[in-house]
Amino acid sequence: MTPLFLLQLVHTLVFAVCIATLGPLGWYALSGQGQTLALWALLPPIGIFVGLQLNGGRCILQTLARRWSGIAEDDPRWVRDILFLPESWAVRVVKIMVPVFVVTVSGAAIRFGAQNLVQV
């Protein structure tokens, strides 16, 4: 098992976990049920957001995959760093998913604020 394959496996798991967090966050935003699970579900997207910010808006795992493959940072080629997404989708994940997460997390935050204001 090569280091690049392990990175691909980890990135695939990270991607799946982050997509799965949309369920509890969206459910809480829409119904107000599952507040504790929704709060825990915030952790993976927050971790990804921090990683993107620290790496100039680029995926840390793509940066590692490029480095391990010997491809320069300014080279436009993409390195497969996730197992099942075709390149045409994978290169758009950050551009598409950040707004989806912003809307979903904002909805959950609005619900959280509304529920806590009612209790006060």
Biopython code that builds the backbone (N, CA, C, O; Angstrom):
import numpy as np
from Bio.PDB.StructureBuilder import StructureBuilder

atoms = [
    (1, "MET", "N", (0.847, -1.176, 0.000)),
    (1, "MET", "CA", (0.000, 0.000, 0.000)),
    (1, "MET", "C", (0.895, 1.244, 0.000)),
    (1, "MET", "O", (1.725, 1.425, 0.891)),
    (2, "THR", "N", (0.716, 2.079, -0.995)),
    (2, "THR", "CA", (1.555, 3.271, -1.114)),
    (2, "THR", "C", (1.001, 4.413, -0.255)),
    (2, "THR", "O", (-0.181, 4.415, 0.088)),
    (3, "PRO", "N", (1.854, 5.380, 0.089)),
    (3, "PRO", "CA", (1.362, 6.538, 0.843)),
    (3, "PRO", "C", (0.253, 7.295, 0.094)),
    (3, "PRO", "O", (-0.680, 7.804, 0.714)),
    (4, "LEU", "N", (0.360, 7.368, -1.238)),
    (4, "LEU", "CA", (-0.667, 8.067, -2.013)),
    (4, "LEU", "C", (-2.008, 7.339, -1.924)),
    (4, "LEU", "O", (-3.051, 7.985, -1.829)),
    (5, "PHE", "N", (-1.996, 6.014, -1.953)),
    (5, "PHE", "CA", (-3.247, 5.267, -1.808)),
    (5, "PHE", "C", (-3.854, 5.498, -0.427)),
    (5, "PHE", "O", (-5.067, 5.674, -0.309)),
    (6, "LEU", "N", (-3.036, 5.500, 0.608)),
    (6, "LEU", "CA", (-3.540, 5.776, 1.958)),
    (6, "LEU", "C", (-4.145, 7.176, 2.037)),
    (6, "LEU", "O", (-5.183, 7.380, 2.666)),
    (7, "LEU", "N", (-3.484, 8.135, 1.391)),
    (7, "LEU", "CA", (-4.031, 9.495, 1.356)),
    (7, "LEU", "C", (-5.380, 9.502, 0.638)),
    (7, "LEU", "O", (-6.319, 10.157, 1.090)),
    (8, "GLN", "N", (-5.481, 8.780, -0.471)),
    (8, "GLN", "CA", (-6.748, 8.693, -1.203)),
    (8, "GLN", "C", (-7.835, 8.075, -0.338)),
    (8, "GLN", "O", (-8.976, 8.538, -0.345)),
    (9, "LEU", "N", (-7.490, 7.041, 0.400)),
    (9, "LEU", "CA", (-8.451, 6.382, 1.283)),
    (9, "LEU", "C", (-8.917, 7.333, 2.388)),
    (9, "LEU", "O", (-10.112, 7.437, 2.664)),
    (10, "VAL", "N", (-7.968, 8.020, 3.011)),
    (10, "VAL", "CA", (-8.315, 8.983, 4.065)),
    (10, "VAL", "C", (-9.186, 10.098, 3.500)),
    (10, "VAL", "O", (-10.176, 10.489, 4.119)),
    (11, "HIS", "N", (-8.822, 10.610, 2.329)),
    (11, "HIS", "CA", (-9.583, 11.712, 1.738)),
    (11, "HIS", "C", (-10.993, 11.269, 1.357)),
    (11, "HIS", "O", (-11.947, 12.035, 1.494)),
    (12, "THR", "N", (-11.119, 10.046, 0.882)),
    (12, "THR", "CA", (-12.442, 9.511, 0.563)),
    (12, "THR", "C", (-13.298, 9.428, 1.821)),
    (12, "THR", "O", (-14.478, 9.778, 1.794)),
    (13, "LEU", "N", (-12.712, 8.968, 2.921)),
    (13, "LEU", "CA", (-13.444, 8.895, 4.191)),
    (13, "LEU", "C", (-13.812, 10.286, 4.705)),
    (13, "LEU", "O", (-14.928, 10.494, 5.181)),
    (14, "VAL", "N", (-12.888, 11.232, 4.614)),
    (14, "VAL", "CA", (-13.169, 12.609, 5.040)),
    (14, "VAL", "C", (-14.316, 13.182, 4.213)),
    (14, "VAL", "O", (-15.223, 13.814, 4.754)),
    (15, "PHE", "N", (-14.273, 12.962, 2.910)),
    (15, "PHE", "CA", (-15.327, 13.453, 2.023)),
    (15, "PHE", "C", (-16.679, 12.853, 2.411)),
    (15, "PHE", "O", (-17.675, 13.570, 2.508)),
    (16, "ALA", "N", (-16.709, 11.535, 2.631)),
    (16, "ALA", "CA", (-17.964, 10.864, 2.989)),
    (16, "ALA", "C", (-18.504, 11.374, 4.321)),
    (16, "ALA", "O", (-19.706, 11.606, 4.455)),
    (17, "VAL", "N", (-17.633, 11.549, 5.298)),
    (17, "VAL", "CA", (-18.069, 12.054, 6.608)),
    (17, "VAL", "C", (-18.633, 13.465, 6.470)),
    (17, "VAL", "O", (-19.677, 13.778, 7.042)),
    (18, "CYS", "N", (-17.950, 14.309, 5.718)),
    (18, "CYS", "CA", (-18.434, 15.690, 5.562)),
    (18, "CYS", "C", (-19.776, 15.742, 4.835)),
    (18, "CYS", "O", (-20.652, 16.518, 5.215)),
    (19, "ILE", "N", (-19.944, 14.940, 3.812)),
    (19, "ILE", "CA", (-21.235, 14.894, 3.123)),
    (19, "ILE", "C", (-22.311, 14.398, 4.084)),
    (19, "ILE", "O", (-23.433, 14.903, 4.079)),
    (20, "ALA", "N", (-21.965, 13.402, 4.914)),
    (20, "ALA", "CA", (-22.930, 12.852, 5.869)),
    (20, "ALA", "C", (-23.352, 13.877, 6.920)),
    (20, "ALA", "O", (-24.447, 13.770, 7.472)),
    (21, "THR", "N", (-22.512, 14.860, 7.207)),
    (21, "THR", "CA", (-22.885, 15.870, 8.208)),
    (21, "THR", "C", (-24.001, 16.781, 7.714)),
    (21, "THR", "O", (-24.673, 17.431, 8.514)),
    (22, "LEU", "N", (-24.200, 16.832, 6.411)),
    (22, "LEU", "CA", (-25.281, 17.673, 5.889)),
    (22, "LEU", "C", (-26.643, 17.191, 6.365)),
    (22, "LEU", "O", (-27.559, 17.994, 6.546)),
    (23, "GLY", "N", (-26.783, 15.877, 6.569)),
    (23, "GLY", "CA", (-28.060, 15.320, 7.032)),
    (23, "GLY", "C", (-28.488, 15.872, 8.381)),
    (23, "GLY", "O", (-29.546, 16.493, 8.476)),
    (24, "PRO", "N", (-27.689, 15.661, 9.437)),
    (24, "PRO", "CA", (-28.086, 16.176, 10.750)),
    (24, "PRO", "C", (-28.196, 17.699, 10.797)),
    (24, "PRO", "O", (-29.084, 18.240, 11.456)),
    (25, "LEU", "N", (-27.300, 18.383, 10.101)),
    (25, "LEU", "CA", (-27.363, 19.851, 10.106)),
    (25, "LEU", "C", (-28.622, 20.345, 9.402)),
    (25, "LEU", "O", (-29.306, 21.242, 9.895)),
    (26, "GLY", "N", (-28.920, 19.758, 8.253)),
    (26, "GLY", "CA", (-30.122, 20.148, 7.521)),
    (26, "GLY", "C", (-31.394, 19.790, 8.271)),
    (26, "GLY", "O", (-32.343, 20.572, 8.295)),
    (27, "TRP", "N", (-31.419, 18.602, 8.886)),
    (27, "TRP", "CA", (-32.589, 18.180, 9.653)),
    (27, "TRP", "C", (-32.831, 19.130, 10.818)),
    (27, "TRP", "O", (-33.968, 19.525, 11.077)),
    (28, "TYR", "N", (-31.776, 19.494, 11.513)),
    (28, "TYR", "CA", (-31.922, 20.421, 12.634)),
    (28, "TYR", "C", (-32.393, 21.792, 12.139)),
    (28, "TYR", "O", (-33.268, 22.408, 12.747)),
    (29, "ALA", "N", (-31.813, 22.264, 11.038)),
    (29, "ALA", "CA", (-32.209, 23.569, 10.500)),
    (29, "ALA", "C", (-33.686, 23.584, 10.122)),
    (29, "ALA", "O", (-34.372, 24.581, 10.348)),
    (30, "LEU", "N", (-34.179, 22.495, 9.553)),
    (30, "LEU", "CA", (-35.569, 22.443, 9.096)),
    (30, "LEU", "C", (-36.565, 22.116, 10.200)),
    (30, "LEU", "O", (-37.673, 22.652, 10.215)),
    (31, "SER", "N", (-36.178, 21.232, 11.131)),
    (31, "SER", "CA", (-37.155, 20.739, 12.106)),
    (31, "SER", "C", (-36.914, 21.190, 13.541)),
    (31, "SER", "O", (-37.833, 21.171, 14.360)),
    (32, "GLY", "N", (-35.701, 21.589, 13.848)),
    (32, "GLY", "CA", (-35.372, 21.929, 15.229)),
    (32, "GLY", "C", (-35.077, 20.713, 16.084)),
    (32, "GLY", "O", (-34.849, 20.850, 17.286)),
    (33, "GLN", "N", (-35.077, 19.532, 15.499)),
    (33, "GLN", "CA", (-34.796, 18.295, 16.237)),
    (33, "GLN", "C", (-33.344, 17.875, 16.014)),
    (33, "GLN", "O", (-32.792, 18.066, 14.931)),
    (34, "GLY", "N", (-32.740, 17.306, 17.043)),
    (34, "GLY", "CA", (-31.379, 16.784, 16.902)),
    (34, "GLY", "C", (-30.299, 17.822, 17.108)),
    (34, "GLY", "O", (-29.272, 17.797, 16.429)),
    (35, "GLN", "N", (-30.518, 18.731, 18.035)),
    (35, "GLN", "CA", (-29.556, 19.811, 18.261)),
    (35, "GLN", "C", (-28.172, 19.280, 18.641)),
    (35, "GLN", "O", (-27.167, 19.750, 18.106)),
    (36, "THR", "N", (-28.104, 18.316, 19.545)),
    (36, "THR", "CA", (-26.805, 17.795, 19.984)),
    (36, "THR", "C", (-26.054, 17.150, 18.827)),
    (36, "THR", "O", (-24.861, 17.396, 18.647)),
    (37, "LEU", "N", (-26.740, 16.330, 18.046)),
    (37, "LEU", "CA", (-26.105, 15.696, 16.892)),
    (37, "LEU", "C", (-25.651, 16.748, 15.880)),
    (37, "LEU", "O", (-24.574, 16.627, 15.295)),
    (38, "ALA", "N", (-26.465, 17.770, 15.676)),
    (38, "ALA", "CA", (-26.097, 18.834, 14.738)),
    (38, "ALA", "C", (-24.846, 19.571, 15.211)),
    (38, "ALA", "O", (-23.984, 19.916, 14.403)),
    (39, "LEU", "N", (-24.749, 19.809, 16.507)),
    (39, "LEU", "CA", (-23.554, 20.483, 17.027)),
    (39, "LEU", "C", (-22.309, 19.627, 16.816)),
    (39, "LEU", "O", (-21.257, 20.148, 16.445)),
    (40, "TRP", "N", (-22.415, 18.327, 17.046)),
    (40, "TRP", "CA", (-21.288, 17.432, 16.783)),
    (40, "TRP", "C", (-20.979, 17.366, 15.289)),
    (40, "TRP", "O", (-19.819, 17.261, 14.892)),
    (41, "ALA", "N", (-22.017, 17.429, 14.471)),
    (41, "ALA", "CA", (-21.830, 17.359, 13.016)),
    (41, "ALA", "C", (-21.105, 18.581, 12.468)),
    (41, "ALA", "O", (-20.616, 18.553, 11.338)),
    (42, "LEU", "N", (-21.033, 19.633, 13.240)),
    (42, "LEU", "CA", (-20.296, 20.824, 12.807)),
    (42, "LEU", "C", (-18.783, 20.612, 12.789)),
    (42, "LEU", "O", (-18.074, 21.292, 12.048)),
    (43, "LEU", "N", (-18.290, 19.687, 13.589)),
    (43, "LEU", "CA", (-16.839, 19.530, 13.729)),
    (43, "LEU", "C", (-16.107, 19.232, 12.417)),
    (43, "LEU", "O", (-15.136, 19.926, 12.115)),
    (44, "PRO", "N", (-16.523, 18.234, 11.617)),
    (44, "PRO", "CA", (-15.782, 17.987, 10.371)),
    (44, "PRO", "C", (-15.781, 19.179, 9.402)),
    (44, "PRO", "O", (-14.716, 19.518, 8.886)),
    (45, "PRO", "N", (-16.924, 19.831, 9.132)),
    (45, "PRO", "CA", (-16.861, 20.975, 8.223)),
    (45, "PRO", "C", (-16.012, 22.125, 8.768)),
    (45, "PRO", "O", (-15.341, 22.818, 8.004)),
    (46, "ILE", "N", (-16.042, 22.328, 10.080)),
    (46, "ILE", "CA", (-15.200, 23.381, 10.659)),
    (46, "ILE", "C", (-13.728, 23.032, 10.460)),
    (46, "ILE", "O", (-12.919, 23.900, 10.133)),
    (47, "GLY", "N", (-13.380, 21.757, 10.657)),
    (47, "GLY", "CA", (-12.003, 21.323, 10.426)),
    (47, "GLY", "C", (-11.569, 21.537, 8.985)),
    (47, "GLY", "O", (-10.454, 21.992, 8.730)),
    (48, "ILE", "N", (-12.443, 21.210, 8.043)),
    (48, "ILE", "CA", (-12.140, 21.417, 6.621)),
    (48, "ILE", "C", (-11.981, 22.905, 6.330)),
    (48, "ILE", "O", (-11.054, 23.307, 5.627)),
    (49, "PHE", "N", (-12.880, 23.720, 6.867)),
    (49, "PHE", "CA", (-12.812, 25.167, 6.651)),
    (49, "PHE", "C", (-11.491, 25.728, 7.169)),
    (49, "PHE", "O", (-10.840, 26.517, 6.483)),
    (50, "VAL", "N", (-11.097, 25.329, 8.362)),
    (50, "VAL", "CA", (-9.825, 25.801, 8.929)),
    (50, "VAL", "C", (-8.665, 25.358, 8.040)),
    (50, "VAL", "O", (-7.761, 26.144, 7.757)),
    (51, "GLY", "N", (-8.691, 24.094, 7.597)),
    (51, "GLY", "CA", (-7.643, 23.601, 6.716)),
    (51, "GLY", "C", (-7.560, 24.376, 5.410)),
    (51, "GLY", "O", (-6.465, 24.694, 4.945)),
    (52, "LEU", "N", (-8.704, 24.681, 4.817)),
    (52, "LEU", "CA", (-8.719, 25.474, 3.580)),
    (52, "LEU", "C", (-8.151, 26.868, 3.822)),
    (52, "LEU", "O", (-7.394, 27.382, 2.998)),
    (53, "GLN", "N", (-8.510, 27.476, 4.937)),
    (53, "GLN", "CA", (-8.007, 28.812, 5.245)),
    (53, "GLN", "C", (-6.492, 28.797, 5.458)),
    (53, "GLN", "O", (-5.786, 29.691, 4.991)),
    (54, "LEU", "N", (-6.006, 27.793, 6.153)),
    (54, "LEU", "CA", (-4.570, 27.696, 6.416)),
    (54, "LEU", "C", (-3.768, 27.388, 5.158)),
    (54, "LEU", "O", (-2.574, 27.683, 5.098)),
    (55, "ASN", "N", (-4.408, 26.802, 4.157)),
    (55, "ASN", "CA", (-3.714, 26.395, 2.933)),
    (55, "ASN", "C", (-4.097, 27.268, 1.739)),
    (55, "ASN", "O", (-4.016, 26.818, 0.596)),
    (56, "GLY", "N", (-4.502, 28.482, 1.985)),
    (56, "GLY", "CA", (-4.787, 29.418, 0.900)),
    (56, "GLY", "C", (-5.968, 29.037, 0.034)),
    (56, "GLY", "O", (-5.974, 29.345, -1.158)),
    (57, "GLY", "N", (-6.974, 28.373, 0.597)),
    (57, "GLY", "CA", (-8.164, 27.998, -0.152)),
    (57, "GLY", "C", (-8.028, 26.701, -0.927)),
    (57, "GLY", "O", (-8.944, 26.306, -1.649)),
    (58, "ARG", "N", (-6.896, 26.042, -0.783)),
    (58, "ARG", "CA", (-6.669, 24.767, -1.479)),
    (58, "ARG", "C", (-6.768, 23.620, -0.478)),
    (58, "ARG", "O", (-6.447, 23.777, 0.700)),
    (59, "CYS", "N", (-7.208, 22.490, -0.956)),
    (59, "CYS", "CA", (-7.325, 21.300, -0.116)),
    (59, "CYS", "C", (-5.933, 20.837, 0.322)),
    (59, "CYS", "O", (-5.028, 20.679, -0.499)),
    (60, "ILE", "N", (-5.783, 20.625, 1.616)),
    (60, "ILE", "CA", (-4.497, 20.176, 2.150)),
    (60, "ILE", "C", (-4.116, 18.813, 1.574)),
    (60, "ILE", "O", (-2.948, 18.574, 1.267)),
    (61, "LEU", "N", (-5.088, 17.925, 1.427)),
    (61, "LEU", "CA", (-4.772, 16.586, 0.926)),
    (61, "LEU", "C", (-4.408, 16.603, -0.555)),
    (61, "LEU", "O", (-3.592, 15.790, -0.990)),
    (62, "GLN", "N", (-4.991, 17.510, -1.341)),
    (62, "GLN", "CA", (-4.583, 17.654, -2.738)),
    (62, "GLN", "C", (-3.153, 18.187, -2.794)),
    (62, "GLN", "O", (-2.360, 17.761, -3.634)),
    (63, "THR", "N", (-2.827, 19.113, -1.904)),
    (63, "THR", "CA", (-1.468, 19.646, -1.844)),
    (63, "THR", "C", (-0.472, 18.526, -1.543)),
    (63, "THR", "O", (0.581, 18.443, -2.175)),
    (64, "LEU", "N", (-0.802, 17.669, -0.581)),
    (64, "LEU", "CA", (0.072, 16.527, -0.266)),
    (64, "LEU", "C", (0.178, 15.568, -1.446)),
    (64, "LEU", "O", (1.270, 15.099, -1.766)),
    (65, "ALA", "N", (-0.940, 15.274, -2.089)),
    (65, "ALA", "CA", (-0.930, 14.361, -3.239)),
    (65, "ALA", "C", (-0.052, 14.917, -4.355)),
    (65, "ALA", "O", (0.687, 14.170, -4.996)),
    (66, "ARG", "N", (-0.128, 16.206, -4.586)),
    (66, "ARG", "CA", (0.704, 16.837, -5.617)),
    (66, "ARG", "C", (2.181, 16.721, -5.241)),
    (66, "ARG", "O", (3.023, 16.382, -6.072)),
    (67, "ARG", "N", (2.476, 17.007, -3.982)),
    (67, "ARG", "CA", (3.864, 16.945, -3.513)),
    (67, "ARG", "C", (4.406, 15.525, -3.651)),
    (67, "ARG", "O", (5.521, 15.331, -4.137)),
    (68, "TRP", "N", (3.621, 14.529, -3.226)),
    (68, "TRP", "CA", (4.076, 13.136, -3.274)),
    (68, "TRP", "C", (4.170, 12.616, -4.703)),
    (68, "TRP", "O", (4.878, 11.642, -4.961)),
    (69, "SER", "N", (3.464, 13.252, -5.634)),
    (69, "SER", "CA", (3.513, 12.837, -7.042)),
    (69, "SER", "C", (4.551, 13.615, -7.830)),
    (69, "SER", "O", (4.768, 13.343, -9.011)),
    (70, "GLY", "N", (5.196, 14.581, -7.187)),
    (70, "GLY", "CA", (6.223, 15.368, -7.853)),
    (70, "GLY", "C", (5.679, 16.435, -8.781)),
    (70, "GLY", "O", (6.377, 16.863, -9.700)),
    (71, "ILE", "N", (4.450, 16.872, -8.564)),
    (71, "ILE", "CA", (3.840, 17.899, -9.407)),
    (71, "ILE", "C", (3.910, 19.236, -8.675)),
    (71, "ILE", "O", (3.520, 19.338, -7.512)),
    (72, "ALA", "N", (4.405, 20.250, -9.361)),
    (72, "ALA", "CA", (4.589, 21.571, -8.751)),
    (72, "ALA", "C", (3.247, 22.218, -8.424)),
    (72, "ALA", "O", (2.225, 21.904, -9.033)),
    (73, "GLU", "N", (3.270, 23.123, -7.454)),
    (73, "GLU", "CA", (2.048, 23.820, -7.027)),
    (73, "GLU", "C", (1.421, 24.636, -8.154)),
    (73, "GLU", "O", (0.197, 24.745, -8.226)),
    (74, "ASP", "N", (2.238, 25.210, -9.033)),
    (74, "ASP", "CA", (1.700, 26.056, -10.104)),
    (74, "ASP", "C", (1.306, 25.248, -11.345)),
    (74, "ASP", "O", (0.791, 25.817, -12.307)),
    (75, "ASP", "N", (1.537, 23.950, -11.338)),
    (75, "ASP", "CA", (1.145, 23.072, -12.443)),
    (75, "ASP", "C", (-0.375, 22.881, -12.393)),
    (75, "ASP", "O", (-0.906, 22.532, -11.339)),
    (76, "PRO", "N", (-1.092, 23.103, -13.512)),
    (76, "PRO", "CA", (-2.558, 23.016, -13.485)),
    (76, "PRO", "C", (-3.112, 21.589, -13.398)),
    (76, "PRO", "O", (-4.311, 21.404, -13.187)),
    (77, "ARG", "N", (-2.249, 20.583, -13.559)),
    (77, "ARG", "CA", (-2.747, 19.205, -13.514)),
    (77, "ARG", "C", (-3.280, 18.860, -12.126)),
    (77, "ARG", "O", (-2.821, 19.382, -11.111)),
    (78, "TRP", "N", (-4.263, 17.963, -12.118)),
    (78, "TRP", "CA", (-4.859, 17.476, -10.878)),
    (78, "TRP", "C", (-4.297, 16.095, -10.579)),
    (78, "TRP", "O", (-4.045, 15.310, -11.493)),
    (79, "VAL", "N", (-4.103, 15.801, -9.303)),
    (79, "VAL", "CA", (-3.638, 14.478, -8.886)),
    (79, "VAL", "C", (-4.796, 13.783, -8.191)),
    (79, "VAL", "O", (-5.438, 14.370, -7.321)),
    (80, "ARG", "N", (-5.069, 12.539, -8.565)),
    (80, "ARG", "CA", (-6.167, 11.799, -7.933)),
    (80, "ARG", "C", (-5.866, 11.652, -6.453)),
    (80, "ARG", "O", (-4.917, 10.974, -6.058)),
    (81, "ASP", "N", (-6.703, 12.309, -5.631)),
    (81, "ASP", "CA", (-6.522, 12.235, -4.182)),
    (81, "ASP", "C", (-7.785, 11.736, -3.490)),
    (81, "ASP", "O", (-7.881, 11.766, -2.263)),
    (82, "ILE", "N", (-8.746, 11.280, -4.276)),
    (82, "ILE", "CA", (-9.979, 10.715, -3.733)),
    (82, "ILE", "C", (-10.376, 9.560, -4.651)),
    (82, "ILE", "O", (-10.233, 9.661, -5.869)),
    (83, "LEU", "N", (-10.859, 8.493, -4.088)),
    (83, "LEU", "CA", (-10.969, 7.245, -4.848)),
    (83, "LEU", "C", (-12.075, 7.204, -5.893)),
    (83, "LEU", "O", (-11.863, 6.628, -6.960)),
    (84, "PHE", "N", (-13.233, 7.780, -5.645)),
    (84, "PHE", "CA", (-14.360, 7.504, -6.534)),
    (84, "PHE", "C", (-14.839, 8.684, -7.364)),
    (84, "PHE", "O", (-15.654, 8.489, -8.267)),
    (85, "LEU", "N", (-14.379, 9.876, -7.106)),
    (85, "LEU", "CA", (-14.852, 11.025, -7.879)),
    (85, "LEU", "C", (-14.033, 11.197, -9.149)),
    (85, "LEU", "O", (-12.803, 11.170, -9.092)),
    (86, "PRO", "N", (-14.685, 11.373, -10.291)),
    (86, "PRO", "CA", (-13.931, 11.701, -11.500)),
    (86, "PRO", "C", (-13.336, 13.105, -11.368)),
    (86, "PRO", "O", (-13.843, 13.937, -10.617)),
    (87, "GLU", "N", (-12.275, 13.349, -12.094)),
    (87, "GLU", "CA", (-11.581, 14.638, -12.002)),
    (87, "GLU", "C", (-12.523, 15.809, -12.252)),
    (87, "GLU", "O", (-12.440, 16.827, -11.565)),
    (88, "SER", "N", (-13.420, 15.677, -13.230)),
    (88, "SER", "CA", (-14.320, 16.783, -13.571)),
    (88, "SER", "C", (-15.192, 17.192, -12.386)),
    (88, "SER", "O", (-15.596, 18.351, -12.296)),
    (89, "TRP", "N", (-15.486, 16.273, -11.486)),
    (89, "TRP", "CA", (-16.262, 16.596, -10.278)),
    (89, "TRP", "C", (-15.343, 17.031, -9.148)),
    (89, "TRP", "O", (-15.618, 18.007, -8.450)),
    (90, "ALA", "N", (-14.247, 16.297, -8.975)),
    (90, "ALA", "CA", (-13.366, 16.529, -7.830)),
    (90, "ALA", "C", (-12.789, 17.943, -7.820)),
    (90, "ALA", "O", (-12.631, 18.538, -6.754)),
    (91, "VAL", "N", (-12.476, 18.482, -8.993)),
    (91, "VAL", "CA", (-11.893, 19.828, -9.027)),
    (91, "VAL", "C", (-12.920, 20.906, -8.683)),
    (91, "VAL", "O", (-12.550, 22.056, -8.442)),
    (92, "ARG", "N", (-14.199, 20.550, -8.657)),
    (92, "ARG", "CA", (-15.253, 21.517, -8.335)),
    (92, "ARG", "C", (-15.818, 21.354, -6.918)),
    (92, "ARG", "O", (-16.682, 22.129, -6.509)),
    (93, "VAL", "N", (-15.347, 20.370, -6.179)),
    (93, "VAL", "CA", (-15.927, 20.071, -4.866)),
    (93, "VAL", "C", (-15.899, 21.287, -3.951)),
    (93, "VAL", "O", (-16.925, 21.636, -3.367)),
    (94, "VAL", "N", (-14.758, 21.936, -3.815)),
    (94, "VAL", "CA", (-14.655, 23.075, -2.896)),
    (94, "VAL", "C", (-15.572, 24.203, -3.352)),
    (94, "VAL", "O", (-16.272, 24.794, -2.529)),
    (95, "LYS", "N", (-15.583, 24.512, -4.643)),
    (95, "LYS", "CA", (-16.406, 25.618, -5.155)),
    (95, "LYS", "C", (-17.900, 25.369, -4.958)),
    (95, "LYS", "O", (-18.662, 26.315, -4.757)),
    (96, "ILE", "N", (-18.319, 24.124, -5.015)),
    (96, "ILE", "CA", (-19.738, 23.790, -4.878)),
    (96, "ILE", "C", (-20.121, 23.548, -3.429)),
    (96, "ILE", "O", (-21.153, 24.036, -2.970)),
    (97, "MET", "N", (-19.305, 22.803, -2.711)),
    (97, "MET", "CA", (-19.691, 22.384, -1.362)),
    (97, "MET", "C", (-19.565, 23.483, -0.317)),
    (97, "MET", "O", (-20.314, 23.474, 0.660)),
    (98, "VAL", "N", (-18.648, 24.425, -0.487)),
    (98, "VAL", "CA", (-18.548, 25.510, 0.502)),
    (98, "VAL", "C", (-19.860, 26.289, 0.579)),
    (98, "VAL", "O", (-20.355, 26.503, 1.686)),
    (99, "PRO", "N", (-20.454, 26.729, -0.548)),
    (99, "PRO", "CA", (-21.753, 27.410, -0.431)),
    (99, "PRO", "C", (-22.854, 26.520, 0.146)),
    (99, "PRO", "O", (-23.694, 27.003, 0.905)),
    (100, "VAL", "N", (-22.866, 25.229, -0.198)),
    (100, "VAL", "CA", (-23.872, 24.315, 0.354)),
    (100, "VAL", "C", (-23.730, 24.246, 1.869)),
    (100, "VAL", "O", (-24.726, 24.311, 2.589)),
    (101, "PHE", "N", (-22.510, 24.115, 2.354)),
    (101, "PHE", "CA", (-22.288, 24.067, 3.798)),
    (101, "PHE", "C", (-22.606, 25.401, 4.455)),
    (101, "PHE", "O", (-23.159, 25.427, 5.554)),
    (102, "VAL", "N", (-22.269, 26.508, 3.806)),
    (102, "VAL", "CA", (-22.575, 27.826, 4.383)),
    (102, "VAL", "C", (-24.081, 27.984, 4.560)),
    (102, "VAL", "O", (-24.532, 28.443, 5.609)),
    (103, "VAL", "N", (-24.859, 27.612, 3.556)),
    (103, "VAL", "CA", (-26.320, 27.722, 3.654)),
    (103, "VAL", "C", (-26.857, 26.793, 4.739)),
    (103, "VAL", "O", (-27.692, 27.201, 5.546)),
    (104, "THR", "N", (-26.385, 25.546, 4.764)),
    (104, "THR", "CA", (-26.880, 24.576, 5.744)),
    (104, "THR", "C", (-26.497, 24.970, 7.163)),
    (104, "THR", "O", (-27.335, 24.933, 8.064)),
    (105, "VAL", "N", (-25.248, 25.345, 7.368)),
    (105, "VAL", "CA", (-24.798, 25.750, 8.705)),
    (105, "VAL", "C", (-25.489, 27.041, 9.124)),
    (105, "VAL", "O", (-25.833, 27.202, 10.295)),
    (106, "SER", "N", (-25.696, 27.958, 8.190)),
    (106, "SER", "CA", (-26.416, 29.198, 8.522)),
    (106, "SER", "C", (-27.842, 28.894, 8.962)),
    (106, "SER", "O", (-28.339, 29.482, 9.923)),
    (107, "GLY", "N", (-28.495, 27.979, 8.264)),
    (107, "GLY", "CA", (-29.847, 27.580, 8.664)),
    (107, "GLY", "C", (-29.869, 26.981, 10.052)),
    (107, "GLY", "O", (-30.760, 27.278, 10.847)),
    (108, "ALA", "N", (-28.881, 26.130, 10.352)),
    (108, "ALA", "CA", (-28.793, 25.534, 11.689)),
    (108, "ALA", "C", (-28.507, 26.608, 12.737)),
    (108, "ALA", "O", (-29.054, 26.555, 13.839)),
    (109, "ALA", "N", (-27.657, 27.579, 12.407)),
    (109, "ALA", "CA", (-27.347, 28.661, 13.353)),
    (109, "ALA", "C", (-28.571, 29.527, 13.613)),
    (109, "ALA", "O", (-28.812, 29.941, 14.747)),
    (110, "ILE", "N", (-29.340, 29.800, 12.572)),
    (110, "ILE", "CA", (-30.576, 30.582, 12.745)),
    (110, "ILE", "C", (-31.551, 29.820, 13.631)),
    (110, "ILE", "O", (-32.166, 30.400, 14.526)),
    (111, "ARG", "N", (-31.694, 28.520, 13.382)),
    (111, "ARG", "CA", (-32.580, 27.696, 14.213)),
    (111, "ARG", "C", (-32.094, 27.690, 15.664)),
    (111, "ARG", "O", (-32.898, 27.825, 16.587)),
    (112, "PHE", "N", (-30.792, 27.536, 15.869)),
    (112, "PHE", "CA", (-30.220, 27.512, 17.214)),
    (112, "PHE", "C", (-30.492, 28.838, 17.927)),
    (112, "PHE", "O", (-30.890, 28.854, 19.092)),
    (113, "GLY", "N", (-30.275, 29.946, 17.218)),
    (113, "GLY", "CA", (-30.545, 31.257, 17.809)),
    (113, "GLY", "C", (-32.014, 31.444, 18.137)),
    (113, "GLY", "O", (-32.358, 31.963, 19.199)),
    (114, "ALA", "N", (-32.876, 31.024, 17.231)),
    (114, "ALA", "CA", (-34.318, 31.174, 17.458)),
    (114, "ALA", "C", (-34.772, 30.332, 18.643)),
    (114, "ALA", "O", (-35.579, 30.792, 19.452)),
    (115, "GLN", "N", (-34.273, 29.120, 18.758)),
    (115, "GLN", "CA", (-34.668, 28.262, 19.882)),
    (115, "GLN", "C", (-34.159, 28.812, 21.210)),
    (115, "GLN", "O", (-34.854, 28.725, 22.223)),
    (116, "ASN", "N", (-32.978, 29.365, 21.216)),
    (116, "ASN", "CA", (-32.419, 29.883, 22.463)),
    (116, "ASN", "C", (-33.032, 31.220, 22.850)),
    (116, "ASN", "O", (-33.124, 31.522, 24.040)),
    (117, "LEU", "N", (-33.449, 32.022, 21.893)),
    (117, "LEU", "CA", (-34.129, 33.280, 22.209)),
    (117, "LEU", "C", (-35.500, 33.014, 22.804)),
    (117, "LEU", "O", (-35.953, 33.742, 23.687)),
    (118, "VAL", "N", (-36.160, 31.966, 22.318)),
    (118, "VAL", "CA", (-37.481, 31.605, 22.837)),
    (118, "VAL", "C", (-37.363, 31.139, 24.287)),
    (118, "VAL", "O", (-38.246, 31.414, 25.099)),
    (119, "GLN", "N", (-36.280, 30.436, 24.617)),
    (119, "GLN", "CA", (-36.096, 29.905, 25.963)),
    (119, "GLN", "C", (-35.735, 30.982, 26.974)),
    (119, "GLN", "O", (-35.958, 30.795, 28.170)),
    (120, "VAL", "N", (-35.186, 32.100, 26.528)),
    (120, "VAL", "CA", (-34.743, 33.154, 27.459)),
    (120, "VAL", "C", (-35.884, 33.949, 27.990)),
    (120, "VAL", "O", (-35.681, 34.870, 28.781)),
]
sb = StructureBuilder()
sb.init_structure("model")
sb.init_model(0)
sb.init_chain("A")
sb.init_seg("    ")
for serial, (resi, resn, name, xyz) in enumerate(atoms, 1):
    if name == "N":
        sb.init_residue(resn, " ", resi, " ")
    sb.init_atom(name, np.array(xyz, "f"), 0.0, 1.0, " ", f" {name:<3s}", serial, name[0])
structure = sb.get_structure()
